[in-house]
Each structure stands twice: as structure tokens, then as C-alpha cells.
């Protein structure tokens, strides 16, 4: 991000809910139709590690802070990020996600805790 943080640049954070995993609905039982891109992305080699990672993140959230809200406030709390692109398949998602923009940034302690969950993802067959 620091390389992109120039006065003449704007950073658009895409996929801030990590392909839906941070929308708090993904479980080990998740199955998708073969023609749904998620059937490949959340296949056996990625589903379990993703769910485990999300559970660790949720365990670090204070009570009452929903995971999707935390994820959006985390990314929008970066001074380098101008905006984000969030998939919102339902009207309720649009309303919930837009309401986050009205909230303050996460407290530094929570921001720091969540930052420890950062991962450098090595693309695999599931990420094509």
C-alpha cells in the first residue's frame, strides 16, 4: 500500500470480504453448484483453511462487532484506502455495508489485533 499512497493516487480495495469468507456465512459444510465459481474457489484445499482462519478472526472480535462490519471498517480504516468494492447480492447487504461508512474507524487496539491475521496468499488451482 505505501507504494500506492501518493497524493495523485487512490487505492480501491477490492474483495474486502475475501470472496465472501468474511461475510460470516461460510462453513465446512458449504457446497456450491458446479457452475458456481465458489465450487472451485472453496474446494477441499481452500475451504477448511479458510473457515479455520475466519474462526480465529471471529475469536478476536469484541462482542457485538459483526465480522463483515469489522472487515469493512478494518480496510476503510487504512489511510491509504479511498474506497472499497464489496459484493452485495441482497438489499440487506447493501444497507448493512453502506451503514458501515457512517461508523468510525476501529479502535487502534482492534485494528492491530486484526492486522495480525494478515496473510500473503499463494495462488493455487482454486484461485484461477
Secondary structure, DSSP 8 states (H G I E B T S, - for coil): -TTT--TT--EEEE-TTGGGGGGT---TT----TTSHHHHHTSHHHHHHHHHHHHHHHHTS-TT--HHHHHHHHHHTSTTEEEEE----SHHHHHHHHHHTTS----HHHHHHHHTT-------GGG-
